[in-house]
Amino acid sequence: MKTSQQLVAEAKAAIKEVDVAQLAAYLQQQSEPLLIDVREPAEFSQAHIVGAVNYPRGVLEMQLPNHPLVAASGCAAEVALAQLAEQPLYLICRSGARSALAAESLQRMGFSDVYSVAGGMMAWQDAGYPVKA
């Protein structure tokens, strides 16, 4: 039997993490950044990063074909997902645990350039970065 903390630790050992300063730098460089907030909708509505798309961890894999960049491509879902998988994709949650588990899941789907934000929204807000309520 494993605890949730053990599962998160194993996921973090298998994924790439960035800190909030690295996320902020990425967001400033991109006209259409790929940032998915995997928190629940109620959490997202309280405060989120401008430009983030909210797909809770429990439905993330099923919602990816609805991502605005995928939907706008006009391609078949599999083709559009493959195109999405070729771009850097950042995941954020409250503390970095759910985003780590989500990153591990997306890697199993074939995403190779996926990053979990260490410390999540708590670290983002503690560092004074802007949020939208």
LINPE-V46815 format. One record per residue. OMEGA is omega in whole degrees, -180 to 180 (* if undefined). NEAR is the number of other ideal C-beta (glycine too) atoms within 12 Angstrom. Layout:
# LINPE-V46815
omega=OMEGA near=NEAR
omega=OMEGA near=NEAR
This chain:
# LINPE-V46815
omega=178 near=5
omega=175 near=10
omega=177 near=10
omega=179 near=15
omega=177 near=14
omega=178 near=14
omega=179 near=19
omega=179 near=29
omega=177 near=18
omega=178 near=17
omega=-178 near=32
omega=178 near=27
omega=-175 near=15
omega=-175 near=20
omega=174 near=33
omega=176 near=27
omega=173 near=29
omega=175 near=32
omega=-175 near=24
omega=177 near=32
omega=177 near=19
omega=176 near=25
omega=180 near=38
omega=179 near=26
omega=178 near=16
omega=-178 near=27
omega=179 near=27
omega=-176 near=15
omega=-171 near=12
omega=174 near=18
omega=178 near=10
omega=-178 near=19
omega=177 near=26
omega=180 near=34
omega=178 near=39
omega=177 near=45
omega=-174 near=40
omega=176 near=44
omega=177 near=36
omega=-178 near=20
omega=179 near=18
omega=177 near=12
omega=-179 near=25
omega=-177 near=27
omega=179 near=15
omega=179 near=17
omega=177 near=24
omega=179 near=31
omega=179 near=34
omega=180 near=18
omega=179 near=26
omega=174 near=35
omega=-177 near=32
omega=171 near=32
omega=-179 near=35
omega=-177 near=25
omega=-177 near=35
omega=-179 near=17
omega=-174 near=18
omega=-175 near=34
omega=-179 near=26
omega=-177 near=16
omega=-178 near=26
omega=178 near=34
omega=178 near=27
omega=-180 near=21
omega=-177 near=31
omega=180 near=22
omega=178 near=28
omega=-178 near=30
omega=-178 near=19
omega=-176 near=14
omega=-179 near=19
omega=-180 near=11
omega=172 near=16
omega=-175 near=13
omega=-178 near=19
omega=180 near=16
omega=-179 near=15
omega=177 near=23
omega=178 near=28
omega=177 near=20
omega=178 near=25
omega=-178 near=35
omega=-180 near=26
omega=-177 near=18
omega=175 near=26
omega=-179 near=28
omega=-178 near=45
omega=-180 near=43
omega=180 near=48
omega=175 near=54
omega=-180 near=41
omega=-173 near=30
omega=-177 near=27
omega=-179 near=35
omega=-180 near=35
omega=180 near=34
omega=176 near=46
omega=178 near=39
omega=179 near=33
omega=179 near=41
omega=178 near=41
omega=179 near=32
omega=180 near=31
omega=175 near=38
omega=178 near=24
omega=178 near=18
omega=-180 near=22
omega=176 near=19
omega=-178 near=33
omega=-176 near=19
omega=-177 near=21
omega=-175 near=39
omega=172 near=35
omega=-180 near=44
omega=180 near=47
omega=179 near=31
omega=175 near=28
omega=-178 near=39
omega=177 near=37
omega=180 near=23
omega=179 near=28
omega=-179 near=38
omega=178 near=23
omega=180 near=16
omega=177 near=21
omega=178 near=11
omega=-175 near=28
omega=175 near=19
omega=175 near=24
omega=-180 near=18
omega=* near=12
